[in-house]
């Protein structure tokens, strides 16, 4: 906000002269600052979408520009001459909301635009596509991180199909959640170690809603029908 001519006007930190310098510790001056492309930079944060005046470090020891952004915990939309970035906080925030509240990226982004200006009087450029690029890349990096691909000898490029999938803890896994000698279990309890696969997204599995195993004729625990299930 800016007080002008007896009224309060909405303004930006950029128009007030604020300049952000990357590549150096806070309080240190860069002797070779390089402004961002077009001398404008859009930042997507948890509370709003705003423009800032951003200078990259042009010293001989400076990192490439996208690394300077990452060191500031800003995720760039592109790796070359990026003019848009999202903070790590907003990417983490949306990642959590997408699971807990099932909010879509479209609704989340336009909620940030509403937080920036809910009157519709100020023009807010649409950076939804850039936000989606950053979200998808962020999720993919989180999957690689959770699977420790950065410490693998082949690196992230050696990731094969299915290696990022999370194993179902309820499914039987020999050597992990099955007791020793499960292969030789008597027929009366062999069903405990069988893998049942069902097409049920809600995991209700109504076929198991029976009074007892003795009267459940759909799942015989012996004979050729059980052997067919175990072969699956």
C-alpha positions as CSV (number, residue, x, y, z in Angstrom):
1,X,0.0,0.0,0.0
2,X,1.1,3.6,-0.7
3,X,-0.3,6.8,0.6
4,X,-0.7,9.3,-2.2
5,X,-2.8,12.4,-2.6
6,X,-4.7,11.7,0.6
7,X,-5.7,8.2,-0.4
8,X,-4.2,4.7,0.1
9,X,-3.3,3.0,-3.2
10,X,-2.4,-0.6,-3.9
11,X,1.2,-0.8,-5.2
12,X,4.0,-3.3,-5.5
13,X,7.4,-3.5,-3.9
14,X,8.9,-3.3,-7.3
15,X,7.4,0.1,-8.0
16,X,8.6,1.3,-4.6
17,X,12.2,0.5,-5.6
18,X,12.8,-2.8,-3.9
19,X,15.5,-4.8,-5.6
20,X,16.3,-8.5,-4.7
21,X,19.8,-9.8,-5.3
22,X,20.6,-13.4,-5.8
23,X,23.9,-15.3,-5.5
24,X,25.2,-13.6,-2.3
25,X,24.5,-13.7,1.3
26,X,22.0,-11.2,2.7
27,X,23.7,-7.8,3.2
28,X,26.5,-8.5,0.7
29,X,26.7,-6.4,-2.4
30,X,27.1,-7.9,-5.9
31,X,29.6,-5.9,-8.0
32,X,28.2,-7.4,-11.3
33,X,24.4,-7.6,-11.0
34,X,22.5,-8.8,-14.0
35,X,18.8,-8.0,-14.1
36,X,16.2,-10.7,-15.1
37,X,15.0,-10.8,-18.7
38,X,12.8,-7.8,-19.4
39,X,13.7,-6.5,-15.9
40,X,10.5,-8.2,-14.6
41,X,10.0,-11.3,-12.6
42,X,6.8,-13.0,-11.4
43,X,6.8,-14.8,-8.1
44,X,4.0,-17.2,-7.0
45,X,3.9,-17.5,-3.3
46,X,1.5,-18.9,-0.7
47,X,-0.4,-15.7,-0.2
48,X,-0.3,-14.0,-3.6
49,X,1.2,-13.6,-7.0
50,X,3.4,-10.5,-7.4
51,X,6.1,-8.9,-9.5
52,X,9.6,-8.2,-8.2
53,X,12.8,-6.6,-9.5
54,X,15.3,-9.3,-9.5
55,X,19.1,-9.3,-10.1
56,X,21.2,-12.3,-10.7
57,X,24.8,-12.5,-9.8
58,X,27.2,-12.0,-12.8
59,X,30.5,-12.6,-10.9
60,X,33.0,-15.1,-12.2
61,X,32.2,-17.5,-9.4
62,X,28.4,-17.2,-9.9
63,X,26.2,-20.2,-10.4
64,X,24.0,-20.6,-13.5
65,X,20.8,-18.6,-13.1
66,X,18.3,-21.5,-12.3
67,X,20.7,-22.7,-9.6
68,X,20.7,-19.2,-8.0
69,X,16.9,-19.4,-7.9
70,X,17.0,-22.9,-6.4
71,X,19.4,-21.8,-3.7
72,X,16.9,-19.1,-2.7
73,X,14.2,-21.9,-2.5
74,X,12.5,-20.6,-5.6
75,X,11.6,-23.1,-8.3
76,X,12.0,-21.7,-11.8
77,X,9.4,-22.3,-14.6
78,X,12.2,-22.8,-17.1
79,X,16.0,-23.4,-16.9
80,X,16.9,-20.6,-19.4
81,X,16.0,-17.0,-18.9
82,X,13.2,-17.8,-16.5
83,X,10.8,-14.9,-15.7
84,X,8.5,-16.9,-13.4
85,X,9.1,-18.9,-10.2
86,X,7.2,-20.5,-7.4
87,X,8.4,-20.7,-3.8
88,X,9.1,-24.1,-2.3
89,X,6.5,-23.2,0.3
90,X,3.7,-22.8,-2.2
91,X,4.6,-26.0,-4.0
92,X,4.7,-27.9,-0.7
93,X,1.4,-26.3,0.3
94,X,-0.4,-27.3,-2.8
95,X,1.1,-30.8,-2.8
96,X,-0.5,-31.3,0.7
97,X,-3.8,-29.7,-0.2
98,X,-4.1,-31.9,-3.4
99,X,-4.2,-34.9,-1.1
100,X,-6.2,-33.7,1.8
101,X,-8.7,-31.4,0.3
102,X,-8.6,-32.7,-3.3
103,X,-8.4,-29.1,-4.6
104,X,-7.5,-28.8,-8.3
105,X,-4.5,-26.8,-9.5
106,X,-6.8,-24.5,-11.4
107,X,-8.8,-23.7,-8.3
108,X,-5.7,-23.3,-6.2
109,X,-3.9,-21.0,-8.6
110,X,-7.0,-18.7,-9.1
111,X,-7.4,-18.6,-5.3
112,X,-3.9,-17.1,-5.1
113,X,-5.0,-14.6,-7.8
114,X,-8.0,-13.7,-5.7
115,X,-5.7,-13.2,-2.7
116,X,-3.6,-10.9,-4.8
117,X,-6.6,-8.8,-5.9
118,X,-10.2,-9.8,-5.3
119,X,-11.7,-6.6,-6.8
120,X,-10.8,-7.4,-10.4
121,X,-9.5,-3.9,-10.9
122,X,-5.8,-4.9,-11.2
123,X,-4.7,-6.9,-14.2
124,X,-3.0,-10.2,-13.1
125,X,-1.3,-12.0,-15.9
126,X,-2.2,-15.7,-16.2
127,X,0.7,-17.9,-15.3
128,X,-1.4,-21.0,-14.7
129,X,0.5,-23.0,-17.4
130,X,3.8,-22.2,-15.9
131,X,2.5,-23.1,-12.4
132,X,1.4,-26.5,-13.8
133,X,4.9,-27.2,-15.2
134,X,6.5,-26.4,-11.9
135,X,4.0,-28.6,-10.0
136,X,4.5,-31.6,-12.2
137,X,8.3,-31.3,-12.0
138,X,8.1,-30.8,-8.2
139,X,6.0,-33.9,-7.8
140,X,8.3,-35.9,-9.9
141,X,11.4,-34.8,-8.0
142,X,9.6,-35.7,-4.7
143,X,9.0,-39.2,-6.1
144,X,12.7,-39.5,-7.0
145,X,13.7,-38.2,-3.6
146,X,11.4,-40.6,-1.7
147,X,12.9,-43.5,-3.7
148,X,16.5,-42.3,-3.0
149,X,17.3,-42.2,-6.7
150,X,19.8,-39.5,-6.1
151,X,22.1,-41.9,-4.3
152,X,21.7,-44.7,-6.8
153,X,24.8,-45.5,-8.9
154,X,22.8,-45.0,-12.1
155,X,21.2,-41.8,-10.9
156,X,17.8,-40.5,-11.8
157,X,18.3,-41.3,-15.5
158,X,18.6,-45.0,-14.7
159,X,15.1,-45.2,-13.1
160,X,13.2,-47.9,-14.8
161,X,9.4,-48.3,-15.1
162,X,7.7,-49.1,-11.8
163,X,10.7,-48.3,-9.5
164,X,9.0,-45.3,-8.0
165,X,5.9,-47.2,-7.1
166,X,5.2,-47.6,-3.3
167,X,4.8,-51.2,-2.3
168,X,1.5,-52.1,-0.7
169,X,2.2,-52.9,3.0
170,X,-0.9,-55.1,3.2
171,X,0.2,-57.3,0.3
172,X,2.3,-60.4,1.1
173,X,6.0,-59.8,0.5
174,X,8.4,-62.8,1.2
175,X,11.2,-61.7,3.5
176,X,9.3,-58.7,4.7
177,X,5.9,-59.4,6.2
178,X,5.6,-63.2,5.8
179,X,6.8,-65.7,8.4
180,X,9.5,-68.3,7.8
181,X,8.0,-71.4,6.3
182,X,4.9,-69.8,4.9
183,X,5.3,-72.0,1.8
184,X,4.7,-75.1,3.8
185,X,1.8,-73.9,5.8
186,X,-1.1,-76.4,6.2
187,X,-4.1,-76.0,3.8
188,X,-6.3,-74.7,6.6
189,X,-4.3,-71.5,7.0
190,X,-2.7,-71.2,3.6
191,X,-5.2,-68.6,2.5
192,X,-3.5,-66.1,5.0
193,X,-0.5,-65.8,2.7
194,X,-2.4,-65.6,-0.7
195,X,-2.5,-62.4,-2.7
196,X,-6.1,-61.3,-3.6
197,X,-6.4,-58.8,-6.4
198,X,-9.7,-57.0,-6.7
199,X,-11.0,-54.1,-8.9
200,X,-12.3,-51.9,-6.1
201,X,-11.0,-48.3,-5.9
202,X,-12.7,-47.8,-2.5
203,X,-11.2,-50.9,-1.0
204,X,-14.5,-52.0,0.3
205,X,-14.1,-55.6,-0.8
206,X,-17.7,-56.6,-0.1
207,X,-16.9,-60.2,-1.0
208,X,-15.2,-60.6,2.4
209,X,-18.4,-59.6,4.2
210,X,-19.3,-63.1,5.3
211,X,-20.3,-64.6,8.7
212,X,-17.5,-67.1,8.8
213,X,-14.9,-68.8,6.6
214,X,-16.8,-72.1,6.9
215,X,-19.9,-70.9,5.1
216,X,-18.0,-68.8,2.6
217,X,-18.4,-71.0,-0.5
218,X,-16.8,-68.4,-2.8
219,X,-13.3,-68.9,-1.4
220,X,-12.5,-72.6,-0.9
221,X,-9.2,-73.0,1.0
222,X,-8.3,-76.3,-0.7
223,X,-8.6,-77.8,-4.1
224,X,-7.9,-76.6,-7.6
225,X,-9.7,-73.3,-7.2
226,X,-7.3,-72.1,-4.4
227,X,-4.3,-73.3,-6.4
228,X,-5.5,-71.1,-9.3
229,X,-5.6,-68.1,-6.9
230,X,-2.1,-68.7,-5.6
231,X,-0.8,-68.9,-9.1
232,X,-2.0,-65.4,-9.8
